[in-house]
Amino acid sequence: MTRTTKTLLINIVFIILAIGVYKLFPNIRTKNLSAPTKSASTLSGTIGATVPEQTGQCHMNGELPDAKCTPGVIDPRVVQSNIDQTICASGYSKSIRPPVSYTDSLKTQQMQQYGFTDSIRLHEEDHLISLELGGSPTDPKNIWPEPHASPNPKDNVEDFLHAAVCNGRVSLHEAQQRIAVNWTTAEQGL
């Protein structure tokens, strides 16, 4: 075997190993030291907070989470016919809320996925479809590192929709769809 062939084979093996490591550990990122630092972008709408430039695989859409990374997931145990025993019963959300150890670990992982580099304290690990609207308590596709500390404007929307569902102004399904699609407009027309 010639030296050129050996070098080529070594390079191919190295590339295959690198791809394998990246697939096993997708959160590994290399830092591009030559890239200029970008300034924070301002979120549009009522909140007016700033978030850092996002470099991850998930991206905020204004105030909304990435629809592919965080589409919202419902809890199949909560249906219209049992809302009086579930979401409309006092203390229900607290009884199914995941432990902080779970959400803190997930928050760290999702901060990387969303590419946030600011302080973890500046984010609330929030359920897109809230627990009080029958959202899944633990599915990562229903939880994201919302770039605002709690309480925040989304909490008011959740409370409004919860009251609307429990007093019969809107169906559970409609409320879940409204908040999953765009929580900033979910109250409109109700």
C-alpha positions in Angstrom: 0.0 0.0 0.0 1.3 3.4 -0.9 1.7 6.2 1.6 -1.0 8.2 -0.2 -3.4 5.3 0.1 -2.7 4.9 3.8 -3.2 8.6 4.4 -6.5 8.5 2.5 -7.7 5.5 4.5 -6.7 7.1 7.8 -8.6 10.3 6.8 -11.7 8.3 5.8 -11.6 6.4 9.2 -11.2 9.7 11.0 -14.2 11.2 9.2 -16.3 8.1 9.9 -15.4 8.2 13.6 -16.1 11.9 13.8 -19.6 11.4 12.2 -20.3 8.6 14.6 -19.3 10.7 17.7 -21.5 13.6 16.5 -24.5 11.2 16.0 -23.9 9.7 19.5 -23.5 13.2 21.1 -25.5 15.7 19.0 -25.2 18.4 21.6 -21.4 18.7 21.1 -20.7 22.0 19.4 -17.4 23.5 18.4 -16.8 27.1 19.1 -15.9 29.2 16.0 -13.4 31.7 17.5 -13.3 33.7 14.3 -17.0 34.4 14.2 -17.9 37.9 15.3 -20.2 38.2 18.4 -23.7 39.2 17.4 -25.8 41.6 19.4 -29.0 40.5 21.1 -32.1 40.6 19.1 -35.3 42.2 20.5 -38.4 40.1 20.6 -41.4 41.7 19.0 -44.8 42.1 20.6 -45.9 42.9 24.1 -43.0 41.5 26.1 -40.2 43.5 24.6 -37.4 41.5 26.2 -34.2 40.6 24.5 -32.7 37.2 23.9 -29.2 36.4 22.7 -28.5 35.4 19.1 -29.5 31.8 18.8 -27.1 29.3 17.4 -28.8 26.0 18.1 -30.9 23.6 16.1 -34.2 25.2 17.5 -35.1 28.8 16.9 -37.6 31.2 18.5 -40.1 32.7 16.2 -40.6 36.1 17.9 -42.1 35.1 21.2 -43.1 31.6 20.1 -41.0 28.5 20.4 -39.8 26.5 17.4 -42.8 24.7 16.0 -40.7 21.7 15.0 -38.9 21.4 18.3 -41.8 22.4 20.6 -45.1 21.7 18.8 -47.0 21.2 22.0 -48.3 17.8 23.3 -51.5 17.1 25.1 -51.9 14.7 28.1 -54.3 11.9 26.7 -55.7 11.5 30.2 -57.4 14.9 30.0 -60.4 15.1 27.8 -63.5 17.3 27.6 -65.6 14.8 29.5 -63.4 14.8 32.6 -62.3 18.4 32.9 -64.2 18.8 36.2 -62.1 16.0 37.7 -58.8 17.0 36.1 -57.9 20.5 35.0 -60.9 22.3 36.6 -60.3 20.6 39.9 -58.4 22.7 42.5 -54.8 21.5 42.8 -54.8 19.4 39.7 -51.8 21.1 37.9 -49.7 20.9 41.1 -50.4 17.2 41.4 -49.0 16.4 38.0 -46.2 19.0 37.7 -42.9 17.2 37.1 -40.1 17.6 39.7 -37.7 20.5 39.4 -34.9 18.0 39.0 -36.5 16.8 35.7 -37.3 20.3 34.4 -33.8 21.8 35.4 -32.1 19.0 33.5 -34.3 19.4 30.5 -33.9 23.2 30.6 -30.1 22.8 30.4 -30.4 20.5 27.4 -33.0 22.7 25.7 -31.0 25.9 26.3 -28.3 24.2 24.1 -30.8 23.1 21.5 -32.2 26.6 21.2 -28.7 28.0 21.2 -29.2 30.3 24.2 -26.0 31.4 25.8 -27.4 33.8 28.4 -28.1 32.9 32.0 -30.3 29.9 32.6 -32.1 32.1 35.3 -33.4 34.3 32.6 -35.6 31.5 31.2 -38.6 29.6 32.5 -38.9 26.0 31.5 -42.5 26.4 30.3 -45.2 24.0 29.0 -46.4 25.3 25.7 -49.8 23.7 26.3 -50.0 24.4 30.0 -50.8 21.8 32.6 -54.0 23.7 33.4 -55.1 23.2 29.7 -54.3 19.5 29.7 -50.7 19.7 28.3 -48.3 16.8 28.7 -46.4 17.3 32.0 -43.2 15.6 30.8 -43.0 15.4 27.0 -40.0 17.5 25.9 -42.0 18.5 22.8 -44.4 20.4 25.1 -41.7 22.2 27.1 -39.2 24.9 26.1 -36.9 27.4 27.8 -39.1 30.4 27.4 -36.8 33.5 27.5 -38.6 35.3 30.4 -38.6 34.7 34.1 -41.9 33.7 35.7 -44.5 35.2 36.0 -44.8 36.5 32.4 -47.5 37.5 29.9 -48.0 33.9 28.8 -49.2 33.0 32.3 -52.1 35.5 31.9 -53.1 33.8 28.7 -53.0 30.4 30.3 -55.2 31.6 33.2 -57.7 33.2 30.8 -58.0 30.1 28.6 -58.3 27.9 31.7 -61.2 29.9 33.0 -62.8 29.9 29.5 -62.6 26.1 29.3 -63.8 25.5 32.9 -66.8 27.9 32.5 -67.7 26.4 29.1 -66.9 29.4 26.8 -64.5 27.4 24.8 -63.8 23.7 24.3 -60.7 22.1 25.8 -59.5 21.1 22.3 -59.9 24.7 20.9 -58.0 26.2 23.8 -55.2 23.7 23.4 -55.0 24.4 19.7 -55.0 28.2 20.2 -52.2 28.2 22.7 -50.1 25.7 20.8 -50.4 27.6 17.5 -49.8 31.1 18.8 -50.1 31.9 22.5 -49.8 35.6 21.8 -53.2 35.6 19.9 -54.9 32.8 21.7 -57.4 35.0 23.6 -58.6 36.9 20.5 -62.3 36.5 19.8 -63.1 34.9 23.1 
